[in-house]
């Protein structure tokens, strides 16, 4: 058994190598798509992008972060993690900054959970982040499913190519089956012991707390991110129809979840160039829209810098003796009588 553990540790891919591969994949994808989609034309569109539309997109993405933070606060409360709105928003902006600038795509969320674990435990902190992110992705799945069905039953400008149509006809039911399986799994064996049982109970408590408020916030965040993408399309002079925004754009954004690049760069652009022509958008326009969206996401995450600066200022003013004291406190301070 000892030899097996040693062999496993030797075969484990170093973290730095995985990050290096992601950076390499990002650059390779961007160069490839730049050449295929007409990067020079896309650059011309980006230079002439309308600043008001771009600013609106950045504003919507900032609103997305605020609403997501409030959703996380609701999901965390039943697990014993008491977050003020200010703390939740600051932590979420910091997580967005990390997610959009560093390889991995989830390092910001991991850090957010780690800083919230004190006083509640790792399982509770991780569970709050998992529930919050899962509800957000579920909202996007709802929009995509409704948009896809709408394009099949109503007169729209979307004409799905047979391969894409076949893929969606398989993947969407599979995704909903997975969601149903997870929900059923959380209800089975409520008294199960061990870490898995404790985690399942924590997730159930989080999901049952203010479910309609969580769903409402999730749908609002979906509207913000889709609206931001649509604003980027207006900015480069390639407006998208409503059918395209609710049926095609979710596919472009969900592709960013594939963990092969930094913050979805390259994957998002490739998916946009492949799918937005379904909505009558050219390859260069699709590339310009996706790049402008990525740039606005970076700008929208910049308030996270203020969180880093404030934390460093506190650390300089009040030297700490342990890493735990450096985290933003997830629980309110107790008043001493």
C-alpha positions, 0 to 999 in steps of 0.5 A: 500500500505504501508503494502504491501511494508513492507511485500515485504521488509520482504520477500526479501532475504538478499544479504548475504544469497544469497552469502552464498547459492552460496558458499555452492552450489559451494562447494557441486557441486565440492565435488559431481563431484570430487567423481563421476568423479574420483577426484584422477585421475583428480588430477594426471592429474593436477599435470602432466599438461604441463606448456607451454600449461597452460601459453598459456591458461592464456595468451589467457584469458588475451588477452580476457580481453584486447579485451573485454575492447576495445569492451566496449570502443566502446560500451560506446563512443556513450553514452557519456562515453569517456574511454581511452584504458588504463582506459578501460583495467584497469577497465575490469581487475578489473571487471574480478578479482571481477567476478572470486573471489566473489559470484554473477558472475556479481559484477565486471560488476556492479562496472564497470558500477557504476564507469563509470556513472559519467557525463553520467548517470546510464542508459548510463553506464549500457547500455554500459556494457549490450551491450558489454556483450551481443555482447560477448555472441552473438558471442559464440552463433554464434560459438555454432550454426555453430558448432552444424550445422556442426556436423550434416552435416559434418563427425565429431567425435561428436555423440550427444546423443538423449537427448542433440540433442533434447535439442539443437534443441529446445534451439538454435532456441529459443535463436535466436528467443529471440535475434530477439525479442530484436532487434525488440523491440529496434526498436519499438517506437523510441520516447517512453518516460520514463526510458525504452524509454531512455534506448532503445535509448541508447542501439540502439546508442551503437549498431549502433556505429562501429558494425563491429568492435564490432562484430570482437572483439567479435569473437576474444574474443570467439576465445581466450576463446575457444582456452584457453579451448583447451590449457587446454585440451592439458595441461592434455593430452586430446586434443580436436578436432576442432569440439569439441572445436566449438560445445561442449566447448561453451555449457560448457562455457555458463553453467557458466552463470547459477547464482548458484555458484561462478564464474561458479565453479561446474557448469562448471565442472559438464557440462564438465564431462557430455558433454565432453565424447561426444568428447571422453574425459573421466570423470577424464580428463574432470574434470581436463580440467575444473579445469585447465581452472578455475585456469588459469582464476584466474591467468589471472585476477590477473592484476586486483590487480594492478588496486586496488593497483594503486587506493589505492596509489592515494587515499593515495596521494590525499585524497578524499571527496566523493566516486565519486572522487575515481572512474577511470575517464571515460572522458578525462580531459578538457584542460584549456587555 
